[in-house]
Every structure is written in structure tokens, then in C-alpha cells.
Amino acid sequence: MEPDNRSPFPDTICIVGHTPTVFLTDGHDEDFSIWHGDGILDIDCGCGSMKAAHRRLACLRLDDMAEFYVGGVGEGTS
């Protein structure tokens, strides 16, 4: 996935993972967060990468699109 990718389905938001958001933002020095693209949301915040200090678990509540996080350097922030 690339930062300029868009959803292949009109009027649909695709929620994806497997590509850590840090590869889309180059934000290596900040806690990883959900990436918002053109009809695409990437929720992979690197939780499975034991070497990334800013990795964390991201949760997206679909009812209102609220974001919640566990882990990272700024533990407890959302």
C-alpha cells in the first residue's frame, strides 16, 4: 500500500492492516496511529513488531470512528 492509494470501491471505506502505518507516514519518532487515506484506513500500528519502540495496539470503534490505543511511549493516551 502507498500513501496515495484510494479505495477500489466507490462510496466504501476499506479498513486494512498488515502494512504498519509508519511506512505511510515516516513517523518513526512518534507513537504509531491509525492512518486516514482516500477511502482507506490502515489500523496496523505495529503491535506485532517487538523492535519498534512506538508500536501500539489500535482499536477503531466503527459506530463513531473513535480511536483507542494501548502501548507506545505515550502509554495511556488516545
C-alpha positions as CSV (number, residue, x, y, z in Angstrom):
1,M,0.0,0.0,0.0
2,E,1.2,3.5,-0.8
3,P,0.0,6.8,0.8
4,D,-1.7,7.9,-2.5
5,N,-3.8,4.7,-2.8
6,R,-7.5,5.1,-2.7
7,S,-10.4,2.7,-2.0
8,P,-11.1,0.5,-5.0
9,F,-14.8,0.6,-4.1
10,P,-16.7,3.9,-4.6
11,D,-18.6,5.1,-1.6
12,T,-16.9,2.5,0.6
13,I,-14.3,2.8,3.3
14,C,-11.8,0.0,3.3
15,I,-10.2,-0.9,6.7
16,V,-6.8,-2.6,6.2
17,G,-3.8,-3.8,8.1
18,H,-0.6,-5.7,7.5
19,T,1.2,-2.5,6.4
20,P,2.3,-0.7,9.6
21,T,1.2,2.9,9.4
22,V,4.8,4.1,10.0
23,F,5.6,3.1,6.4
24,L,2.9,5.5,5.2
25,T,3.8,8.4,7.5
26,D,7.5,8.1,8.1
27,G,6.7,9.0,11.8
28,H,9.4,6.7,13.3
29,D,9.8,9.0,16.3
30,E,6.2,9.2,17.4
31,D,3.6,6.6,18.6
32,F,2.1,5.0,15.6
33,S,-1.5,5.9,14.9
34,I,-4.3,5.0,12.5
35,W,-3.7,6.3,9.0
36,H,-6.6,8.0,7.1
37,G,-6.3,7.9,3.4
38,D,-8.7,8.4,0.5
39,G,-11.4,5.9,1.4
40,I,-8.8,3.7,3.2
41,L,-8.0,3.4,6.9
42,D,-4.9,1.5,8.0
43,I,-5.2,0.3,11.6
44,D,-1.8,-1.6,11.8
45,C,0.1,0.4,14.4
46,G,3.0,-2.1,14.6
47,C,1.9,-4.0,17.7
48,G,3.5,-7.2,16.4
49,S,6.9,-5.6,15.8
50,M,8.9,-6.2,19.0
51,K,11.7,-3.9,17.8
52,A,9.6,-0.8,17.3
53,A,9.5,1.4,20.4
54,H,6.4,3.4,19.3
55,R,4.3,0.3,18.4
56,R,0.9,0.0,19.9
57,L,-2.4,-1.7,19.5
58,A,-5.0,0.4,17.7
59,C,-8.8,-0.1,18.0
60,L,-11.3,1.7,15.9
61,R,-14.9,1.9,17.1
62,L,-17.0,1.8,13.9
63,D,-20.1,3.4,15.4
64,D,-18.4,6.8,15.7
65,M,-14.9,6.1,14.3
66,A,-13.3,6.9,17.7
67,E,-9.7,5.7,18.0
68,F,-8.3,3.9,21.1
69,Y,-4.7,2.8,21.7
70,V,-2.7,0.6,24.1
71,G,1.1,0.8,24.4
72,G,3.6,3.0,22.8
73,V,5.9,5.5,24.5
74,G,3.0,7.8,25.4
75,E,1.1,4.9,27.2
76,G,-2.4,5.8,28.2
77,T,-3.0,8.5,25.5
78,S,-5.7,8.2,22.9
